[in-house]
């Protein structure tokens, strides 16, 4: 059983959507970029042009990871080249860089709200339209633990959807 964002589905696994997460850029609550945001009704968070974020110190996951591919694609679509200062292996470490070093990081809003740094970081919306990916509970289709997984699914949905 895994709780994950998935870029492609396997036929022998079952996927249950827990939450739709918005792809955002994480910034410190006192970051100077906040002065350049605007309110757009179709976005959940203050919106910023990603080209303005590209010049900042960017935190990226290591090349080859799912989130790194996603971040690279988002910047490429915006026709922007990020100033990559930190390359790390995990989102938690990346968010620590954002919280304490004023870097910026493309991530999921869910990752910010469920991190140790949620009191120091806010999400900013990016893109021409809101960008989303699904957080899924993933498990083997032929599992004997179907009842247990259903209970786990209900618990996870109740806890995660609070944010």
C-alpha beads as a LAMMPS data file, in Angstrom:
LAMMPS data file: protein, C-alpha beads

163 atoms
162 bonds

1 atom types
1 bond types

-500.0 500.0 xlo xhi
-500.0 500.0 ylo yhi
-500.0 500.0 zlo zhi

Masses

1 110.0

Atoms # bond

1 1 1 0.000 0.000 0.000
2 1 1 1.337 3.419 -0.918
3 1 1 0.133 7.002 -0.832
4 1 1 1.580 8.615 -3.930
5 1 1 1.255 10.835 -6.949
6 1 1 1.596 8.660 -10.029
7 1 1 2.544 9.652 -13.554
8 1 1 1.463 6.339 -15.132
9 1 1 -0.735 3.542 -13.846
10 1 1 0.114 -0.151 -13.784
11 1 1 -2.562 -2.705 -14.705
12 1 1 -2.041 -4.914 -11.624
13 1 1 -2.531 -2.032 -9.177
14 1 1 -5.665 -0.273 -8.003
15 1 1 -5.723 3.516 -7.570
16 1 1 -8.096 5.401 -5.299
17 1 1 -8.048 9.185 -5.514
18 1 1 -7.534 10.778 -2.115
19 1 1 -7.156 14.376 -3.177
20 1 1 -6.495 16.607 -6.150
21 1 1 -3.366 18.621 -5.377
22 1 1 -2.417 21.878 -7.020
23 1 1 1.078 22.296 -8.440
24 1 1 2.408 25.516 -6.893
25 1 1 5.585 27.334 -6.075
26 1 1 6.489 27.350 -2.388
27 1 1 7.880 30.591 -0.954
28 1 1 8.630 31.888 2.512
29 1 1 5.836 33.988 4.010
30 1 1 8.091 37.057 3.955
31 1 1 9.597 36.513 0.484
32 1 1 9.935 39.595 -1.730
33 1 1 8.073 37.788 -4.541
34 1 1 4.835 38.230 -2.608
35 1 1 4.809 41.892 -3.667
36 1 1 4.584 40.751 -7.301
37 1 1 1.572 38.442 -6.937
38 1 1 -1.934 39.107 -8.163
39 1 1 -5.329 37.712 -7.284
40 1 1 -6.906 35.693 -10.090
41 1 1 -10.348 34.191 -9.466
42 1 1 -9.598 30.851 -11.136
43 1 1 -6.594 30.196 -8.868
44 1 1 -6.713 29.052 -5.240
45 1 1 -3.673 31.057 -4.177
46 1 1 -2.102 34.391 -5.103
47 1 1 -0.792 34.019 -8.652
48 1 1 2.732 34.810 -9.820
49 1 1 4.352 34.746 -13.222
50 1 1 6.798 31.842 -13.139
51 1 1 9.376 33.866 -15.076
52 1 1 9.701 36.069 -11.979
53 1 1 10.463 32.971 -9.883
54 1 1 13.087 31.646 -12.293
55 1 1 15.695 34.236 -11.241
56 1 1 15.293 33.367 -7.545
57 1 1 17.295 30.631 -5.837
58 1 1 15.418 27.534 -6.951
59 1 1 15.296 24.296 -5.004
60 1 1 14.839 21.248 -7.228
61 1 1 14.764 17.543 -6.607
62 1 1 17.471 15.436 -8.207
63 1 1 17.238 14.887 -11.971
64 1 1 15.157 11.852 -12.910
65 1 1 12.649 12.074 -10.054
66 1 1 8.942 12.498 -10.830
67 1 1 8.744 15.929 -9.178
68 1 1 11.902 17.126 -10.934
69 1 1 10.437 16.126 -14.289
70 1 1 7.240 17.955 -13.361
71 1 1 9.148 21.110 -12.320
72 1 1 11.273 21.029 -15.475
73 1 1 8.127 20.718 -17.614
74 1 1 6.397 23.586 -15.792
75 1 1 9.388 25.888 -16.312
76 1 1 9.772 24.803 -19.953
77 1 1 6.096 25.566 -20.637
78 1 1 6.632 29.037 -19.141
79 1 1 9.733 29.433 -21.332
80 1 1 11.822 30.138 -18.245
81 1 1 15.204 28.811 -17.101
82 1 1 15.332 28.357 -13.307
83 1 1 18.358 29.437 -11.279
84 1 1 18.929 26.042 -9.637
85 1 1 20.937 26.561 -6.458
86 1 1 19.900 23.487 -4.444
87 1 1 19.387 19.956 -5.783
88 1 1 18.148 17.631 -3.088
89 1 1 16.692 14.132 -2.797
90 1 1 13.494 14.824 -0.860
91 1 1 10.672 17.334 -0.663
92 1 1 11.025 17.778 3.107
93 1 1 14.637 18.910 2.692
94 1 1 13.598 21.158 -0.185
95 1 1 10.932 22.815 1.914
96 1 1 13.524 23.363 4.664
97 1 1 15.617 25.253 2.093
98 1 1 12.574 27.363 1.246
99 1 1 11.771 28.014 4.917
100 1 1 15.277 28.942 6.023
101 1 1 17.169 30.082 2.922
102 1 1 14.546 32.065 0.979
103 1 1 14.664 29.667 -1.965
104 1 1 11.588 28.797 -4.023
105 1 1 10.404 25.326 -5.014
106 1 1 7.794 23.876 -7.333
107 1 1 5.810 21.337 -5.324
108 1 1 2.253 20.382 -4.392
109 1 1 0.136 22.510 -2.073
110 1 1 -0.543 19.342 -0.089
111 1 1 3.182 18.883 0.557
112 1 1 3.417 22.381 2.039
113 1 1 0.392 22.026 4.304
114 1 1 1.555 18.648 5.617
115 1 1 5.164 19.645 6.250
116 1 1 7.050 20.712 9.341
117 1 1 7.366 24.152 7.753
118 1 1 3.702 24.903 7.049
119 1 1 3.837 27.924 9.366
120 1 1 6.734 29.470 7.408
121 1 1 5.801 28.734 3.769
122 1 1 2.877 29.606 1.527
123 1 1 1.910 28.350 -1.928
124 1 1 1.645 30.612 -4.930
125 1 1 -0.341 29.599 -7.991
126 1 1 1.500 29.415 -11.306
127 1 1 0.710 28.732 -14.942
128 1 1 -1.868 29.851 -17.481
129 1 1 -4.476 27.783 -15.644
130 1 1 -4.411 25.875 -12.350
131 1 1 -2.165 22.817 -12.565
132 1 1 -3.248 19.695 -10.691
133 1 1 -2.153 16.142 -9.998
134 1 1 -3.871 13.450 -7.985
135 1 1 -2.745 11.971 -4.704
136 1 1 -3.760 8.294 -4.727
137 1 1 -3.861 5.341 -2.407
138 1 1 -2.263 2.553 -4.444
139 1 1 -2.476 -1.162 -3.727
140 1 1 -2.425 -4.580 -5.406
141 1 1 -5.694 -5.451 -7.159
142 1 1 -5.680 -9.023 -5.868
143 1 1 -4.981 -8.189 -2.219
144 1 1 -6.642 -10.172 0.575
145 1 1 -6.620 -7.010 2.700
146 1 1 -9.394 -5.209 0.805
147 1 1 -11.475 -4.456 3.954
148 1 1 -8.439 -3.146 5.807
149 1 1 -7.409 -0.989 2.862
150 1 1 -10.947 0.434 2.644
151 1 1 -10.744 1.452 6.327
152 1 1 -7.293 2.924 5.766
153 1 1 -8.617 4.821 2.741
154 1 1 -11.407 6.378 4.817
155 1 1 -8.949 7.402 7.551
156 1 1 -6.512 8.913 5.046
157 1 1 -9.256 10.836 3.238
158 1 1 -10.609 12.207 6.495
159 1 1 -7.187 13.392 7.647
160 1 1 -5.747 14.653 4.365
161 1 1 -8.831 16.440 3.070
162 1 1 -8.761 18.676 6.172
163 1 1 -5.978 20.677 4.580

Bonds

1 1 1 2
2 1 2 3
3 1 3 4
4 1 4 5
5 1 5 6
6 1 6 7
7 1 7 8
8 1 8 9
9 1 9 10
10 1 10 11
11 1 11 12
12 1 12 13
13 1 13 14
14 1 14 15
15 1 15 16
16 1 16 17
17 1 17 18
18 1 18 19
19 1 19 20
20 1 20 21
21 1 21 22
22 1 22 23
23 1 23 24
24 1 24 25
25 1 25 26
26 1 26 27
27 1 27 28
28 1 28 29
29 1 29 30
30 1 30 31
31 1 31 32
32 1 32 33
33 1 33 34
34 1 34 35
35 1 35 36
36 1 36 37
37 1 37 38
38 1 38 39
39 1 39 40
40 1 40 41
41 1 41 42
42 1 42 43
43 1 43 44
44 1 44 45
45 1 45 46
46 1 46 47
47 1 47 48
48 1 48 49
49 1 49 50
50 1 50 51
51 1 51 52
52 1 52 53
53 1 53 54
54 1 54 55
55 1 55 56
56 1 56 57
57 1 57 58
58 1 58 59
59 1 59 60
60 1 60 61
61 1 61 62
62 1 62 63
63 1 63 64
64 1 64 65
65 1 65 66
66 1 66 67
67 1 67 68
68 1 68 69
69 1 69 70
70 1 70 71
71 1 71 72
72 1 72 73
73 1 73 74
74 1 74 75
75 1 75 76
76 1 76 77
77 1 77 78
78 1 78 79
79 1 79 80
80 1 80 81
81 1 81 82
82 1 82 83
83 1 83 84
84 1 84 85
85 1 85 86
86 1 86 87
87 1 87 88
88 1 88 89
89 1 89 90
90 1 90 91
91 1 91 92
92 1 92 93
93 1 93 94
94 1 94 95
95 1 95 96
96 1 96 97
97 1 97 98
98 1 98 99
99 1 99 100
100 1 100 101
101 1 101 102
102 1 102 103
103 1 103 104
104 1 104 105
105 1 105 106
106 1 106 107
107 1 107 108
108 1 108 109
109 1 109 110
110 1 110 111
111 1 111 112
112 1 112 113
113 1 113 114
114 1 114 115
115 1 115 116
116 1 116 117
117 1 117 118
118 1 118 119
119 1 119 120
120 1 120 121
121 1 121 122
122 1 122 123
123 1 123 124
124 1 124 125
125 1 125 126
126 1 126 127
127 1 127 128
128 1 128 129
129 1 129 130
130 1 130 131
131 1 131 132
132 1 132 133
133 1 133 134
134 1 134 135
135 1 135 136
136 1 136 137
137 1 137 138
138 1 138 139
139 1 139 140
140 1 140 141
141 1 141 142
142 1 142 143
143 1 143 144
144 1 144 145
145 1 145 146
146 1 146 147
147 1 147 148
148 1 148 149
149 1 149 150
150 1 150 151
151 1 151 152
152 1 152 153
153 1 153 154
154 1 154 155
155 1 155 156
156 1 156 157
157 1 157 158
158 1 158 159
159 1 159 160
160 1 160 161
161 1 161 162
162 1 162 163
